[in-house]
Amino acid sequence: TLPLFAALPELSSIEPLEFDEIAQRLVARGDARLDFGDARIGADRITYYQEYSLADALGNVTITQDGYRLVADRLTFDAKNNTFAVDILRTGQWPFYLSAATAGGTTQTSTIEGATLYYGAPSPFSLSMNSDLIEYSDEGSGSLKMGATTFRLGRIPLFYLPSYTYHMNGAPYYVDLDGGHDSKFGTYLQTTILFPVTPGLRAGANLDLYSKRGLLVGPAAQYRYDSETQRIVGAINTGYIKDQGDPEPDIFDDPIDTNRGFSEWRHQHHIGERINVTASVSHWSDSEVTRDFRKAYYKDNQQPDSFFEGVYSGDNYYLSTFARVRPNDFQLIQERLPEVRFDLLPIPVFNTGSYHHFSANYARLREDFGQNEPTITEESQFDRFDLTYRIEHPIRLTDWLTLTPLAGARVTHYENQEIDPTALGSFSTTPAALMDDQFTREIYELGFDLEARGYATYTTQNSTWGIDGLRHLARPLLRYRYFSDPDALKEIAQIDRTAFDLSRPLLDLSDLRNTDSIEETHLARLGVENLFQTRAQGYGSRTLAALNFYQDILFERGTRYDSEKQDTFHASWVELVLTPTPWLKFDLASRFKTESMTMEEVRTRTTIKSGEIWEIGLSSNLLNDRIDQYRLDFIYRVNERYSFLTDLRYDAETGQFTETEIGIHTRIGNTWELIYALTFRQDASRESDVEFNVRLSLSDY
């Protein structure tokens, strides 16, 4: 409904205006226009009665106002009472478009008869709702209350509702259909359909059919709420199936029960500018349920994590609570039941030029090895109080050189420690029986950061790469750290242990998350960080390349991840990002054993684009003779409607293409996106060697 407002009208047309003084009537013919403020009525003929402020438009009627447009055969508008009536109308605004036989009422409430409401622009394959009567109300954000409603796909009726209400600012429909054939699941159809229920809620269900496995069904919903003081967004996704097939064993090689299912919940809540709440829950019946029945979920979340977090942001501090739970018995989780933390951000120490920060943390931790080893019957658990403090004093030696000495301490107290003796040395890194159920550990930190800054500019010009001058920013650095020997490995039931990670280790004592297994550390890190920039068109600069080098020197050597002794020149890291033009990007992250210059890890990604016509990407992943994998992905847009897709994955260790996927992406009308895909796999543990797949989803306008 277009809100027209009574104002002094302006009437014009190609042909001369006709005025009947007795009837106080104006008639305009030929591209007639009648303007009421910011609203304009156009028609073949417009008759305006000045005494009654009544307009009658006939033939090719259009009404425009504030970006809205309505087309009709006839319009009658009473400016005094702000009422209208139209015949054979068409109007709409993304994502819905409306056609109807008649409509009439006011700008606040109106009635529409013989209506069809389309999702997306009308086409032979559009989703639509047909109703004999629709009542519009602008209360709140606006709503359409429909009588008996038939939902259709094109001309095909899908289902019927005796009544239905759509809120104008609500989320649009969500439809995702995925079908195909797999030798282990047979012919299948996966569906997820969500309907707008309220302005902030769309609800529906997952409904899948597998010819060899049965029926999977479960409710699904997405919700959103916005106000001046808070914002909420979240989603619920579930599915349950009584598996009629013979599923492969789980990750522990244990049989999988026939009753299988999953429940996923994601939630974010922002209250004002200071409070944020985040929740994520993933409850699976077994380790492979989403991998078997919802591969897209599994690719994004192979290790489900369930946690709750609330954070209050003060002016210079954070107060947070965090809980991690273990709803899935097939996982080994370091549960936090809960963890409460206070972080004071760096603040000046009076007028001394020094800065200090502080954190206090309490956590109840628990870990259960019983699923990994049934002979372990006792859980590892304890209460932990963790305090950190650090002070630093930046000294500006010159305009380009800064020295920052620093010192810190970390005091950790353990209470109520328990650990099963069977787990010692095997599943737990605690090497021997605990001396006591309580213990206090102290670790002290000394070090400094030495940073230099330099830059140079060059008058380099290159029209091919769009280079208009070149600026090089360089930052050489030296970081030194010493952590005192805690000598406490036999006193702690270690739960927060060192994880396998080949990235650059954290240097600051207060940042370390392997709280229970911190060892004596004595190292220096040399580095050079480089940034190359050029002038951007219009304003500012753009980055052409970033190149960073780092070298760790260990004065106290520990044990590597492969059980070998660490070298003094422990590792070298090289990181490179190239973005010389919008159509080319290259990323590289590598790690070397410095003394032998042996490549331990390298990850690369190259992306080349040709406008909106095609895009090709090449990725590699090499890890110390254990992983040597490559991926090639390619998209070619034949035209506005068709695209060709390819995704190849190659394992150089086995000399095989582990997965090859080819597909065609197309559009059906303006409403649907359709993907045909054929996938070939080699030696997949659970998936079939060949799979054909068709995916249909509503377009994301």
Secondary structure, DSSP 8 states (H G I E B T S, - for coil): ---------EEE-SS--EEETTTTEEEEEEEEEEEETTEEEEEEEEEEETTTTEEEEEEEEEEEETTEEEEEEEEEEETTTTEEEEEEEEEEETTEEEEEEEEEEESSEEEEEEEEEEESS--TT-EEEEEEEEEEE-STT-EEEESSEEEEETTEEEEEES-EEEETTS---EEEEEEEEETTTEEEEEEEEEEEEETTEEEEEEEEEETTTEEEEEEEEEEEEE-SSEEEEEEEEEEEEE--S-----TTS----SEEEEEEEEEEEEETTTEEEEEEEEEESSTTHHHHH-HHHHHH-SS--EEEEEEEE-SSEEEEEEEEE---TTS---EEEEEEEEEEEEEE-TTSS-EEEEEEEEEEEEE--TTT-TT--S-EEEEEEEEEEEEE--EEEETTEEEEEEEEEEEEEEEEEE--GGGBTTTBS--S--S-S-EEEEEEEEEEEEEE-EEEEEEEEETTTTEEEEEEEEEEEEEEEEE-----GGG----S------S-----GGG-S-GGG---EEEEEEEEEEEEEEE-SSSSEEEEEEEEEEEEEESS--B-TTS-B--SEEEEEEEEEEEEETTEEEEEEEEEETTTTEEEEEEEEEEEEETTTEEEEEEEEEETTTEEEEEEEEEEE-SSSEEEEEEEEEETTTTEEEEEEEEEEEEETTTEEEEEEEEEESS-SSS-SEEEEEEEEE---
